[in-house]
Amino acid sequence: MPVSENAELSSPGDIPGNIPGNIPGNIGDIADIAVVGAGLSGLVCTQCLHGAGYRVVALEKSRGLGGRMATRRLPDTCADHGLRWLEEQGPQSRKLIQSLLGKGLQPWEAQVYRWQAGELVPLPSSPRYIAAEGITTVAKQLGAGLKIWRGQRVVAISPTAQGWDLRLESLAGDGQTLSAKALVMAIPAPQALDLLQPLSPVLGSGLLETLAGVQFNPCITAIACFSEAERALFETLPWAAVQGSPEAPAAWISRESSKGRNPDCPALVIQSSAAFAAAHLDEADLMPVGMALLDDVKTRLWAGLPLAKTQPQVLQVHRWRYATVRSPAAKTHLSAPQPLPLALAGDWCSPDENPNPGFEQALRSGIAAAEAINALLESRPLPEVDYSTPSSAPVPLRF
Ligand SMILES: Cc1cc2nc3c(=O)[nH]c(=O)nc-3n(C[C@H](O)[C@H](O)[C@H](O)COP(=O)(O)OP(=O)(O)OC[C@H]3O[C@@H](n4cnc5c(N)ncnc54)[C@H](O)[C@@H]3O)c2cc1C
């Protein structure tokens, strides 16, 4: 059985080296704004600032866009192993869904159940949206036309007389530096804290203390792909997705082929509970952890079914150290004018009493960070985000 494992630092199918079409150009030049992270918050922030005519470059450590809105490419199919689907959570998610419906995004009318006391209980149906080509379709649309350097991890940040100096490390291990007058960090708070901690004497303690108070739940995701011979068995299952109990190893199971994908390649995504992930997060070999998640599904959901005896052709395991927000910062974004313009954004910025901040908060926070950094720079008119035409403003870039 071919197996592979992917830790949180790499992206599915990462190929070391610069990514064609995204090779950093003349980085002796200085950008107006550097945005660290091309997840939802970073993409929407980059788009707003680009639309206002700033020279903005987003830096993304992975090969692909979207961050935790993630799709794993598999032989002849794909699986969403982070954000599961889109649903309206507020004004920005509503706008995004309406803009992209029919442009890669489609309603998902599959029945979702809860596994409760040994029974499958149907969950109330609510409008959910998926992309047959993978949920990263949304990120690709948001990133179209923007200047994004992929496969470039920001490893150190320092303020200089010219602006922020960002030290980058490519997937191939090459290093270079980018300078920018202003900086947006659109990455999980603990990762931002690691990068900003060395600047505590110039940043002051308030911002770093707020970052330190943000907490995330981890998650371990198993992606299991079965053979065409098992297609008929999978098609007898009544469910497209099942929500497990938070105490069980498997907290969420979805049949990815129900999302309009190749039915000859039945694929499951199994997301662990936070408690299970916390217990196994630092294990060097994640394959047994992935097998334990699959065994949990076999024991609880497939007991007595022929599927309980099947083995996947491919099993991949992904470790999310920062999956979902447990304890957010009660603000739309964070910002600081000194030593140089700085803003921070992400789903962890949630001023509402929302116990489960998600992609609505990521979008709102990206916009709020764009407004904050614009106010610290030139207060230009910021266009409203247009999710369907992401790269409307033609901006001359000289990098
Ligand atoms: C398993 C799982 C299930 C989920 N389920 C749901 C759900 O049902 N509903 C919901 O609303 N939300 C869900 N979420 C959360 C949702 O995916 C996030 O809220 C949203 O995608 C966050 O976007 P973001 O831009 O804030 O952060 P991210 O998506 O984390 O983006 C940060 C980006 O920064 C990059 N980066 C980090 N450090 C660096 C660096 N040093 N240099 C360069 N780049 C860097 C990362 O690679 C990433 O692309 C789920 C997430 C996971 C993992």
The ligand as an ORCA input file, in Angstrom:
! r2SCAN-3c Opt
* xyz 0 1
  C      -9.303     20.424      9.644
  C      -9.947     21.801      9.566
  C     -11.336     21.927      9.529
  C     -11.940     23.187      9.457
  N     -13.298     23.288      9.407
  C     -13.874     24.503      9.307
  C     -15.292     24.648      9.175
  O     -16.030     23.668      9.116
  N     -15.808     25.910      9.096
  C     -15.017     27.032      9.117
  O     -15.516     28.140      9.015
  N     -13.686     26.921      9.243
  C     -13.104     25.700      9.339
  N     -11.741     25.592      9.440
  C     -10.960     26.826      9.619
  C     -10.758     27.615      8.319
  O     -10.083     26.790      7.400
  C      -9.955     28.861      8.690
  O     -10.758     29.660      9.543
  C      -9.502     29.733      7.529
  O      -9.118     28.974      6.408
  C      -8.351     30.589      8.071
  O      -7.780     31.391      7.084
  P      -6.568     32.330      7.493
  O      -6.198     33.116      6.291
  O      -6.906     33.097      8.726
  O      -5.353     31.372      7.927
  P      -4.604     30.207      7.136
  O      -5.525     29.491      6.237
  O      -3.903     29.411      8.187
  O      -3.539     30.967      6.238
  C      -2.239     31.290      6.680
  C      -1.275     31.091      5.513
  O       0.001     31.583      5.901
  C       0.995     30.680      5.457
  N       2.148     30.895      6.339
  C       2.230     30.609      7.675
  N       3.440     30.984      8.131
  C       4.122     31.506      7.079
  C       5.422     32.076      6.940
  N       6.269     32.161      7.975
  N       5.811     32.511      5.719
  C       4.967     32.439      4.642
  N       3.717     31.911      4.735
  C       3.306     31.463      5.937
  C       0.338     29.308      5.565
  O       0.958     28.351      4.736
  C      -1.098     29.620      5.136
  O      -1.260     29.487      3.742
  C     -11.119     24.344      9.452
  C      -9.732     24.208      9.440
  C      -9.142     22.962      9.497
  C      -7.642     22.841      9.469
*
